[in-house]
Every structure is written in C-alpha cells, then in structure tokens.
Amino acid sequence: MRKNKIRILHIAQAAGGVDRYIRMLLKYLDKDKFENVLVCSQDFHKEDYDGLVDSFEQIEMNRAIGVNDLKSIGKVRKLIKKYNPDIVYAHSSKAGAIARVADIGLKNRCVYNPHGWAFNMRCSAKKKAMYTAIEKMAAPFCDKIICISDAEKQSALDKKICREDKLQVIFNGVDIETYENGVHGAVKRGDLNIPEDAFVVGMVGRMSPQKAPDVFVKMAKRVKDEVSNAHFIIVGNGNQEAEIKKYAEDNGFSDSLHITGWVDNPMSYVELFDAACLLSRWEGFGLALPEYMMAGKPIVASSVDAIPNIIRDGENGLLVEVDDATGASEAVLRIYRDKRLKDKLVLQGMEDVHNRFNARRVSEEHGILFEQM
C-alpha cells in the first residue's frame, strides 16, 4: 500500500440501510486516495464487500444496550490499534457510541454519522432523554458529525448535541448508474396476480410503526372504494404484517393487497407502481424517495422531519400530514385522475435525483472532508 493513501476504518453495527449506504460510499470513493477497512457486526456479509474494502473484520455488536458492549468496545479498540487508521468513521448510533469510546486517546481523526438521530424516533420520553444524553456525552469524542439532511442538523442544534461547526450536512444519494444500467422488468405484474390495466399504488419499507403501513392500508381502502381496479404493493416485511393483512381482509380487499416480504431487488417491484408512497411517522432521510424518483414514479409522502428537504409539495411530489390516511388517499387519487400533474411530478423528480441525490456526489463530498482532516 502506498503510504500517501488516507486509511479510513469504518465501523458499522446496523445492516439494512446503513449497509447499502456504506457500499455506495465505498464504490465511488477514490481508490487512489483512500484505503478502506470495514469493521462490522455479524449482520453483514463479507461477499458484499469484495473489491470495495482492503480489509474486512467482523465482530459481535448488538443493537440493544448491554454488558456485551464492553466486549465490543475492547475488540474495536484492538482493531483500531492494529490498522492504525488516519480516520475512524462510525456509522449509526450504536456503532457511534462503541467506536467513539474505543477510540479515546488514540491518534486519529474521528467522524460519526448517526444516519438519523435515535432521539427523533417515536418512543417514550424516557428513551428520548437517554438517547439525547448519550449523544451529548459522546459528541466531544469525535471531530465531525455528518448529518444526512438539513432537518437532522437542525434537530442536533435544537437538542444542543454539539457546536454547529462540528456538524456537516452531506445529503444521501442513490446509485443511479447501477440502476439505469441494470436489468429492468425482472418482475411482472402477472407474477403478483395483478392485471396489466390495474392502478398500482406501492410502498417500500418495513411493516413497523416508523413506516406507517397501517396508514398505507387505510389509504388503500379509500382508494379502492373510488378505483375498483386499484392494487396495492408493500415491499418489505415486519412485525405489523398480520395486522395489515387482517385490515385488508376485514375491509374486503385482501385480493388487491400484495406483500412481497423481504426482497433483495426492491427496485424491480417499484417499477410496477403507478404511484409511490412513503407515509413515515419520522424519517432521517427516506432513501426510498430518490429511489422512486430514479424509477420515474410520482410520490405521495408525509411532511415530517427530512422529507420536506427532498419533496417540494406540488413540484416533485405531494406532501400530506403524518397519520392522515384521508389526505394520502386524496393525493393518490389526484395522481390517478390528473395525468398532467403526474407527468410534472415525475419529470421534476427525475431532474432532482440526477442533480441532488446522486451517490457519486455523496462520495465526492466525503472525499473532500477526509482530505481536509
């Protein structure tokens, strides 16, 4: 290895969106300038990082706070000493806490990206207070905190997590090139028993309170009452699945609701949508939104947290209030009835995803930050 490369040691506990983010970041980060080491939890897969990292280390790290965290901190500290990186980059709140404690007193620069603040989740006041306290205590032990949206930065300032000059906004992005050069039409409507002429409304996200599948399915009933050939797709799995299915059965449209479960090609299902929803109750960014734009889909989204940073109502999507199934159904029906509106939203969305949400830009902005450190 040429010593003039900057060595970055990435530490990550939560897979899912964080895993996708790191892979995208590494793919477009300049290989001539940076060497990357990944230290991750048991939830990651080594083969996903072939050709992306110079070294791959896996240790046990769990989401729940517990006595095992001390073991994780010890193992991470050993690995930081082993690789002696120029920069330690911690991804998401759990890895952020472990990495920053493990790195105390070691000679490097430390960057932390919460990927959405834990204290912005809908949880008890006690939990919010605990998450806020942890972030405040850990903030002095890193040099920069990366926020994935302006809303994330503002909530850090509101909670007095750290000084403003420690915060840097680097908007999320999606891998447009891979999508546009990839295989399209892999999943057909017929595969899900959806008629070709159906009006299809979909969402990508876990069936858990954050992503509000209960609001989606109530919206679906109202749309179904107006559009008899409407069908609905939920791309994901989660602990609310039984409740969602029961609602559709009780309201007589279970034949029109299609739940894919977890899939590794969500974009193939997004391609089937005529309207795409993200009705989240809280959202650090909402990566599904630029993904919908990239696939040329008109969007209906909740006006919460970071979403209005991405969606401008009536321009590149339609915004509705959180927990407002009636408002969401009215917005979906506007898209169904007004072709000019639909085309306008799609066109602006395509422009925005190329100009504002390209994964290449995310890596370039990181590269500039790493070189300045």
Secondary structure, DSSP 4 states (H G I P E B T S, - for coil): --TTSEEEEEEE---THHHHHHHHHHHHS-TTTEEEEEEE-TTS-GGGGTTT-SEEEE----SS-STHHHHHHHHHHHHHHHH--SEEEEESHHHHHHHHHHTTT-SSEEEEE-SS-GGGSS--HHHHHHHHHHHHHHGGG-SEEEESSHHHHHHHHHTT-S-GGGEEE----B-HHHHHTS----S-GGGGT--TT-EEEEEES-SSGGG-HHHHHHHHHHHHHH-TTEEEEEEB--TTHHHHHHHHHHTT-GGGEEE-BS-S-HHHHHTT-SEEEE--SS-S--THHHHHHHTT--EEEE--TTHHHH--BTTTBEEE-TT-HHHHHHHHHHHHH-HHHHHHHHHHHHHHHHHH-BHHHHHHHHHHHHHH-
